[in-house]
Amino acid sequence: MGKKAKKECEEAGKKVKKEESPCKETFEPLPFEGKTPATIVLLLSSPEEDILVKACEAIRIFAEKGDENKVCLLGLGALGPLCQLITHINKLIRRNAFMALGIMANNGDVRIALKKKDVIPSIIDKLSLAEDAVVHEFATLCLASLSVDFVCKAQIFDNKGLPPLIQLLSSPDPDVSKNSLEIIFNLVQDHQSRLAVRELGGIPPLLDLLKSDFPVIQQLALKTLQNVTTDKDACNTLREEQGFEKIMDILSNMEFRDLHAVALRVVANCMSDSETVQLIQNGGGLTRLMEFVLTPNMPEIQSNAVKCIARVAQSSDNRKLLHEQNVEKVLVELLSLEDVSVKTAACQAVSAMSSHLASKDSFRDLGGIPVVVRLLSDDSLVLREAATQALSNLTHSNQLNAFAVHEAKGHKLLVQQLYGSCPRTVANSAATLGNMAGQEVIRCSVLSHRAIQALVEPLKSRDTQVLVNSTLCLAVLACETEARAELLRARGLHPLVNLLQTYDKEVLHNACWAINVCASDVPTAVEMCKLGALEMLQQINQSVTRRSSFSRLAMISLLNFNLPVKYSLTGHLASTDVISEGFYDAGKVPAGQRILTLVELSEQPVNEQRPIILVNTATGKKTEDDNQKDEIQPEPPTEKPWKMTDDVSLQILLKKAKEFIIPLSDEREQCACLARLVSEAMGGAVEMEKMHEFPWVLHLSELKFQLQSNIVPIGLIRRGIYRHRALLFKCLADCIRMSCTLVRGEYNRAWNEVVLFNGNPSNNERSSKPCRYIVDLMHQPGRLLTASTPAAVHYQTTGI
């Protein structure tokens, strides 16, 4: 600036200050050239509108040359000013700023930075129809880049971006409609957006885009419809808008062959609706589908066509229709093709069709089952999952198909699938094996391939369906003694018992059923009790929401095969509960408390509590085989586990009972004679008034001290009262097959109840009704007290 001009300006300034009026003189327009990006970025902050227009245009041109330039502009801070300029009041500035921002947003680094600018509301605001097409094009281009990100999708939805985007689908500018369509496609990956598109009337404009001159728009419209029609209401809207006719037009036009695969996916989504199926059938759609299925060398189209058939087969009426068209033959042929996607879709269709009884038989008659079995060896995890699902449905309630799978050696491959990592495959395999194992021959074959060991890991799964099917399969297999022994060896009882803690009803029911089956022998029953199964079942049966007939049955079975625990918990042994070697009376145990095993009790130091009474009916004599085993396999010099001592006194009593009581013909006489034998062995009759003088407590304490154990064999007791005598009576009665119960009362009381017929058996006189009696073993041994009479009640209670 010259000195003269400077002086004039100063004078003008003074004049303004003095006269308080603005200077009327301005600069002439000044042309400029920006040589560096940094300069242009600085100009984005200019107050001059013309400069802003040119700066935005220069930024766009520079950014169009490549990602390097876009990253450079990002580093120079161009993003912030551009985000502000898209809301400028000047339309030209706004348009140029959008163009620059839209071009830059294609870059990943720019997109990440743009997410932090909270610019989405401003962009959506400019999607109104009042803006020109250029703004629409680059605003939607910018959103299209951002909408691939989950957070940005949520922001577009929350800021009500869908309504204007749906409007712009009908834009005459193909770039605007394409960009808007791309944004909507990204949004409808989420459920809430899929519902919103239908509610906002988005399906008609999507269908209109199927007539576009641009294949990319047609493809994108179909893909969007594919996502939207996963909702049933959207399928109904599609039908109401004659959408199927438009899609079938595409499928019937070979010029649109590149669109057929996606179009078939849209059709597949809607095929489960019977009204839609009827509509397509009336238009010859099913015939066209079958043509696609048989189209050679086009696996993508074939697989999608088969998926349509699988969807059609979801309805029983549709399955009947497909069966009449011999769809089973076509599917069996497809199972032998090379393409994995086609075979997978065919297996899924077989699964769906297998709900139709006639189709199950057709697949077997057509030789389809061995073909599906071979697919279990395929490398594709998806195909193996579909194959196991097909076999599960084929063998459900169908013995002939189960045998067909067995003949194809499918059981061996299915056991191997139980070790797989895919939960669906494991669940399907367990279900199929469970279906097959209902036949004894197949069950033995399945067990020979170590199926029990393979099921142990699935029992630890967190997948509900895996647990449901695995427990059910185990329940079927555990019918065999060999299976229960294998489960015990494989440590599978622990995860099974743990399932009693589940709150899933179906898993809990199946687990209880499996426990019920596994409790069929003493070793498994004892082990499950040791793992806390009884305590868990007690809690379940006390719960209003969790208890069921399954849990009650499991509890009963577990107790029936673990009589010591049953007696401790319930205080009652029925006449059918036969005491055997190893039975012990640990006393009454509160509900929810675990009953210790005999070995665990043997490890406890001698205490002041009442002794555990042990019943050991074993003779203790070794057979020749036992002697040979001892000679061949001498025990290692390690600490020996606890072993029950021989109860010689009990053996003598048992011998006397067999010699003197069994020959008696009268049941009453047998009962009285056995009662006197028990009484004599345990101190004889004791008058009620002198019970306090009977030295049974001291006697048992001395036995514990002598044995240095809390466990006392019942045959060693010479001074026994009610509970000891009743147990001995039950033990001897069971050994000579005389029916009686054992009931625990309060205060060391216990008694036996017998059922006898009245009358004289020598004269063949018997009353029609049996009578229940309580056996007196204490005061007048051999006396039979009619149940519920005062005398019987007096014997059963403290009443002294």
Long-range contacts (C-beta under 8 A, 24 or more apart in sequence): 34-58, 37-62, 37-69, 37-72, 37-73, 37-76, 38-76, 41-73, 41-76, 41-77, 41-78, 41-81, 44-78, 44-81, 44-82, 44-85, 45-81, 49-90, 49-92, 49-93, 52-85, 52-88, 52-90, 52-93, 52-96, 53-90, 53-92, 53-93, 53-96, 56-82, 56-85, 56-93, 56-96, 56-97, 56-99, 56-100, 57-96, 57-99, 57-100, 59-100, 59-104, 60-96, 60-99, 60-100, 60-103, 63-100, 63-103, 63-104, 64-103, 67-107, 70-103, 70-104, 70-106, 70-107, 70-109, 70-110, 71-107, 71-109, 71-110, 73-104, 74-104, 74-107, 74-109, 74-110, 74-113, 78-104, 79-104, 79-110, 79-113, 79-114, 79-117, 80-117, 83-114, 83-117, 83-119, 83-122, 86-119, 86-122, 86-123, 86-126, 86-139, 87-122, 87-125, 87-126, 91-132, 94-126, 94-135, 95-132, 95-134, 95-135, 95-138, 98-126, 98-134, 98-135, 98-138, 98-139, 98-142, 99-134, 99-138, 101-138, 101-142, 102-137, 102-138, 102-139, 102-141, 102-142, 102-145, 103-138, 103-141, 105-141, 105-142, 105-145, 105-146, 106-141, 106-145, 111-145, 111-146, 111-149, 114-142, 114-146, 115-146, 115-149, 115-151, 115-152, 120-146, 120-152, 120-155, 120-156, 120-159, 120-161, 121-155, 121-159, 124-156, 124-159, 124-160, 124-161, 124-164, 127-161, 127-164, 127-165, 127-167, 127-168, 128-164, 129-167, 133-171, 133-172, 133-173, 133-176, 136-168, 136-171, 136-173, 136-176, 137-173, 137-175, 137-176, 137-179, 140-165, 140-168, 140-176, 140-179, 140-180, 140-182, 140-183, 141-175, 141-179, 143-179, 143-183, 144-179, 144-182, 144-183, 144-186, 147-182, 147-183, 147-186, 147-187, 148-186, 153-186, 153-187, 153-189, 153-190, 153-193, 156-183, 156-187, 157-187, 157-190, 157-192, 157-193, 157-196, 162-187, 162-193, 162-196, 162-197, 162-200, 162-202, 163-200, 166-197, 166-200, 166-201, 166-202, 166-205, 169-202, 169-205, 169-206, 169-208, 169-209, 170-205, 170-208, 174-212, 174-213, 174-214, 174-217, 177-209, 177-212, 177-217, 178-214, 178-216, 178-217, 178-220, 181-206, 181-209, 181-217, 181-220, 181-221, 181-224, 182-220, 184-224, 185-220, 185-223, 185-224, 185-227, 188-224, 188-227, 188-228, 189-227, 194-227, 194-228, 194-230, 194-231, 194-234, 195-231, 195-233, 197-224, 197-228, 197-234, 198-228, 198-231, 198-233, 198-234, 198-237, 202-228, 203-228, 203-234, 203-237, 203-238, 203-241, 203-243, 204-241, 207-238, 207-241, 207-243, 207-246, 210-246, 210-247, 210-250, 211-246, 215-258, 215-259, 218-256, 218-259, 219-258, 219-259, 219-262, 222-247, 222-259, 222-262, 222-263, 222-265, 222-266, 223-262, 225-266, 226-262, 226-265, 226-266, 226-269, 229-266, 229-269, 229-270, 230-269, 232-273, 235-269, 235-270, 235-273, 235-276, 236-273, 238-266, 238-270, 239-270, 239-273, 239-275, 239-276, 239-279, 244-270, 244-276, 244-279, 244-280, 244-283, 244-285, 245-283, 248-280, 248-283, 248-285, 248-288, 251-288, 251-292, 252-288, 260-292, 260-301, 260-304, 261-300, 261-301, 261-304, 264-292, 264-301, 264-304, 264-305, 264-307, 264-308, 265-304, 265-307, 267-308, 268-304, 268-307, 268-308, 268-310, 268-311, 269-311, 270-311, 271-308, 271-311, 271-312, 271-314, 272-311, 272-312, 272-314, 272-315, 274-315, 274-317, 274-318, 277-312, 277-315, 277-318, 281-321, 286-312, 286-321, 286-325, 290-325, 290-327, 290-330, 293-330, 293-334, 294-330, 299-337, 299-339, 299-341, 299-342, 300-341, 302-334, 302-337, 302-339, 302-342, 302-345, 303-339, 303-341, 303-342, 303-344, 303-345, 304-345, 306-331, 306-334, 306-342, 306-345, 306-346, 306-348, 306-349, 307-345, 307-348, 307-349, 309-349, 309-352, 310-345, 310-348, 310-349, 310-351, 310-352, 311-352, 313-349, 313-352, 313-353, 313-355, 313-356, 314-352, 316-355, 316-356, 319-352, 319-353, 319-355, 319-356, 319-359, 320-356, 322-353, 323-353, 323-356, 323-358, 323-359, 323-362, 327-353, 328-353, 328-359, 328-362, 328-363, 328-366, 328-368, 329-362, 329-366, 331-363, 331-368, 332-363, 332-366, 332-367, 332-368, 332-371, 335-368, 335-371, 335-372, 335-375, 336-371, 340-378, 340-380, 340-382, 340-383, 343-375, 343-378, 343-383, 343-386, 344-380, 344-382, 344-383, 344-386, 345-386, 347-372, 347-375, 347-383, 347-386, 347-387, 347-389, 347-390, 348-386, 348-389, 348-390, 350-390, 350-393, 350-394, 351-386, 351-389, 351-390, 351-392, 351-393, 354-390, 354-393, 354-394, 354-396, 355-393, 360-394, 360-398, 360-401, 361-400, 363-394, 363-401, 364-394, 364-400, 364-401, 364-404, 369-394, 369-401, 369-404, 369-405, 369-408, 369-410, 370-404, 370-407, 370-408, 373-405, 373-408, 373-409, 373-410, 373-413, 374-408, 376-410, 376-413, 376-414, 376-416, 376-417, 377-413, 381-420, 381-421, 381-422, 381-425, 384-417, 384-420, 384-422, 384-425, 385-422, 385-424, 385-425, 385-428, 388-414, 388-417, 388-424, 388-425, 388-428, 388-429, 388-432, 389-424, 389-428, 391-428, 391-432, 392-428, 392-429, 392-431, 392-432, 392-435, 395-432, 395-435, 395-436, 396-431, 396-435, 397-435, 398-435, 399-438, 399-439, 402-435, 402-436, 402-438, 402-439, 402-442, 403-439, 403-442, 405-432, 405-436, 406-436, 406-439, 406-441, 406-442, 406-445, 411-436, 411-442, 411-445, 411-446, 411-449, 411-451, 412-449, 415-446, 415-449, 415-450, 415-451, 415-454, 416-454, 418-451, 418-454, 418-455, 418-457, 418-458, 419-454, 419-457, 423-461, 423-463, 423-465, 423-466, 424-465, 426-458, 426-461, 426-463, 426-466, 426-470, 427-463, 427-465, 427-466, 427-468, 427-469, 427-470, 428-469, 430-455, 430-458, 430-466, 430-469, 430-470, 430-472, 430-473, 431-469, 431-472, 431-473, 433-473, 433-477, 434-469, 434-472, 434-473, 434-475, 434-476, 434-477, 437-473, 437-476, 437-477, 438-476, 443-476, 443-477, 443-479, 443-480, 444-480, 446-477, 447-477, 447-480, 447-482, 447-483, 447-486, 450-486, 451-477, 452-477, 452-483, 452-486, 452-487, 452-490, 452-492, 453-486, 453-490, 453-492, 455-492, 456-487, 456-490, 456-491, 456-492, 456-495, 459-492, 459-495, 459-496, 459-499, 460-495, 464-504, 464-506, 464-507, 467-499, 467-502, 467-504, 467-507, 467-510, 467-511, 468-504, 468-506, 468-507, 468-510, 471-496, 471-499, 471-507, 471-510, 471-511, 471-513, 471-514, 472-510, 472-513, 472-514, 474-514, 474-518, 475-510, 475-513, 475-514, 475-516, 475-517, 478-514, 478-517, 478-518, 478-520, 479-517, 481-520, 481-521, 484-518, 484-520, 484-521, 484-523, 484-524, 485-523, 487-518, 487-524, 488-523, 488-524, 488-527, 493-518, 493-524, 493-527, 493-528, 493-531, 494-531, 496-528, 497-528, 497-531, 497-532, 497-533, 497-536, 500-533, 500-536, 500-537, 500-540, 501-536, 503-546, 505-546, 505-548, 508-540, 508-546, 508-548, 508-550, 508-551, 509-548, 509-550, 510-550, 512-537, 512-540, 512-548, 512-550, 512-551, 512-553, 512-554, 513-550, 513-553, 513-554, 515-554, 515-557, 515-558, 516-550, 516-553, 516-554, 516-557, 516-558, 519-554, 519-557, 519-558, 519-560, 519-561, 519-562, 520-557, 520-561, 521-561, 522-561, 522-562, 525-557, 525-558, 525-561, 525-562, 526-562, 526-597, 528-558, 529-558, 529-562, 529-565, 529-594, 529-595, 529-597, 530-594, 530-597, 532-594, 533-558, 534-558, 534-559, 534-562, 534-565, 534-569, 534-594, 534-595, 535-592, 535-593, 535-594, 538-569, 538-591, 538-592, 539-592, 564-595, 564-598, 565-595, 567-742, 567-744, 568-595, 569-595, 571-743, 571-744, 571-745, 572-741, 572-742, 572-743, 572-744, 573-730, 573-741, 573-742, 573-743, 574-741, 575-739, 575-740, 575-741, 575-755, 577-742, 578-734, 579-615, 579-730, 579-731, 579-734, 579-742, 580-615, 580-617, 580-734, 581-615, 581-616, 581-617, 581-618, 581-644, 582-614, 582-615, 582-616, 582-644, 583-614, 583-615, 583-731, 584-612, 584-613, 584-614, 584-615, 584-711, 585-612, 585-613, 585-723, 585-727, 586-612, 587-612, 588-744, 598-642, 598-644, 598-711, 599-641, 599-642, 601-710, 601-711, 602-642, 602-709, 602-710, 602-711, 603-642, 604-710, 606-704, 606-705, 606-708, 606-709, 606-710, 607-710, 609-710, 610-700, 611-700, 611-703, 611-704, 611-710, 611-711, 611-712, 612-710, 612-711, 612-712, 613-712, 613-714, 613-717, 613-723, 613-724, 613-727, 614-644, 614-647, 614-711, 614-712, 614-713, 614-714, 615-647, 615-650, 615-713, 615-714, 615-727, 615-731, 616-644, 616-645, 616-646, 616-647, 616-650, 616-713, 617-647, 617-650, 617-651, 617-654, 617-731, 617-735, 618-644, 618-646, 619-646, 619-651, 620-646, 620-648, 644-713, 645-707, 645-713, 647-713, 647-714, 647-715, 647-716, 648-715, 649-681, 649-713, 649-715, 649-716, 650-713, 650-714, 650-715, 650-731, 651-715, 652-715, 653-677, 653-681, 653-715, 653-728, 653-732, 654-732, 654-735, 657-732, 657-735, 657-736, 658-735, 658-736, 661-736, 661-738, 662-736, 665-761, 666-761, 667-738, 667-754, 667-756, 667-757, 667-761, 668-756, 668-784, 670-738, 671-738, 671-740, 671-754, 671-756, 671-773, 671-775, 671-782, 671-784, 672-781, 672-782, 672-783, 672-784, 673-782, 674-729, 674-732, 674-733, 674-736, 674-738, 675-729, 675-775, 675-776, 675-777, 675-781, 675-782, 675-783, 676-781, 676-782, 677-732, 678-725, 678-728, 678-729, 678-732, 678-777, 678-781, 679-725, 679-777, 679-778, 679-781, 679-782, 680-781, 681-718, 681-720, 681-728, 682-717, 682-718, 682-719, 682-720, 682-721, 682-724, 682-725, 682-728, 683-718, 683-719, 683-720, 684-781, 685-778, 685-779, 685-780, 685-781, 686-721, 686-778, 686-779, 687-779, 688-779, 688-800, 689-800, 691-721, 691-800, 694-719, 694-721, 695-719, 696-720, 696-721, 696-724, 721-748, 721-778, 722-748, 722-749, 722-750, 722-751, 722-777, 722-778, 723-748, 723-749, 723-750, 725-750, 725-777, 725-778, 726-750, 726-751, 726-752, 726-777, 729-775, 729-777, 740-775, 745-796, 745-797, 746-797, 746-798, 747-798, 749-796, 749-797, 749-798, 751-775, 751-777, 751-795, 751-796, 752-777, 753-787, 754-784, 756-784
